[in-house]
């Protein structure tokens, strides 16, 4: 039913290798590691302010701000299909309980993170407060893998977990755009991004279809698809990225506006669905084309962002972990119960109320997105390193999830 192993090995294995390599390198030779991270590719680059307010293109900027735009585009594609397409997983009443549980899975970590920070005193609170969004993240791939280990591939809790993770990704993208600008906000530049997306849709999708009305051969649409292929959308995507960068919104989100403009299938089959590998609509074709570049990018993302000394642990480490390991399960459990029982929205058939707590433990694996948010929430230094350690240590939620499954007597259901 699911192509999980292809996804895990493709998108996550190289990321883990990169992260482990960074940890070893940084603890063996910290200076050479940071010399590599800050390696200057292009000084005085003529494309706006890049690194530290100057026109300097570093390796770190190339991966985090340009390369990761492809990763977030794939996440955005899954969210877009889940929301807009027929049978989309975030449409209708079936998604109501997971969506409300997702809200709890974000509010719980925020409350724990900021609440404990306040208890530690104003000095600590002021130093770490901007990292409140770090523990809201859920790593879809790793959470799904652990979820299968705990529940089995056929358990209804797996679908619930996927819906929750997709919704969490959508909320995370919004948080990054609103609360973590990359510079001074200049919203007028968003007109460039929106205009590029709209123009691309009208010129290369809407007008060709309109010109082909009544003609089953669809000659204009066929010519556009075969001759121009993905190039108009690639060019428009670059313009969207530039608009986000100049608008002060984190440019890693810069490809999101072009996604709705790309021709797509008429229904969603769900994340990890085997059927999607056989779809030939342009949106899925472009996603498949990005597979290998994104694998390469994720390796370097892990290599460039996970290199922290083991002694870097500090208050931010424990706050991120507390937010994930305590706030996630409690928030998802409480709000999931609220939706299922008092609000009478119910749970999927075969799923128990206590399974919400186990799902919360699984969703506490933040890793990729948590690591990314930590890199933008804080300036490079001890607090950022400590927060990154918390994101890396969130892998401990896998062990907690397996134990929680045993204690709550989860009955694994394989396909």
Number of C-alpha atoms within 10 A of each C-alpha: 10 13 14 19 13 11 16 17 14 17 21 20 15 21 24 20 15 23 24 17 17 24 21 17 20 20 15 12 11 17 12 12 21 16 10 15 18 16 14 16 13 12 13 12 13 11 12 14 16 21 16 9 10 12 16 20 22 18 18 23 21 18 22 22 20 21 21 24 23 24 23 20 21 23 18 22 20 22 24 19 25 23 18 16 17 14 16 19 26 23 15 10 11 16 18 19 26 31 24 21 32 30 20 25 34 26 22 25 32 27 15 25 30 20 14 18 23 16 10 12 10 12 10 15 19 11 14 25 18 16 25 23 24 33 37 33 29 31 20 26 21 22 27 23 19 22 27 20 16 26 22 19 21 14 22 18 26 22 19 22 23 22 27 29 25 27 26 26 24 16 18 21 18 13 15 20 19 11 13 19 19 22 16 10 14 14 14 12 19 22 14 20 26 18 18 23 25 16 15 21 21 14 13 21 18 15 13 19 18 13 13 15 10 9 10 7 10 15 14 18 19 15 12 16 18 10 10 12 15 17 11 18 24 15 14 25 23 17 21 28 28 20 26 32 29 24 23 19 26 24 25 26 25 28 30 25 22 27 20 17 20 20 17 19 17 12 13 21 18 21 22 19 13 14 14 18 12 9 14 13 15 17 21 20 16 17 16 16 11 15 17 12 13 22 19 17 25 29 21 26 27 26 26 25 23 28 25 26 20 13 11 18 19 16 20 30 23 20 27 36 30 21 31 36 26 18 28 34 25 23 27 31 25 20 23 29 23 18 19 20 14 9 11 11 17 19 22 16 9 8 16 13 15 15 19 26 24 28 27 30 32 36 35 34 34 30 27 23 22 27 26 22 26 29 20 19 24 19 11 11 10 17 22 26 28 26 32 29 28 30 31 22 17 24 18 15 23 22 13 16 26 19 15 21 24 13 10 12 11 19 12 15 14 11 8
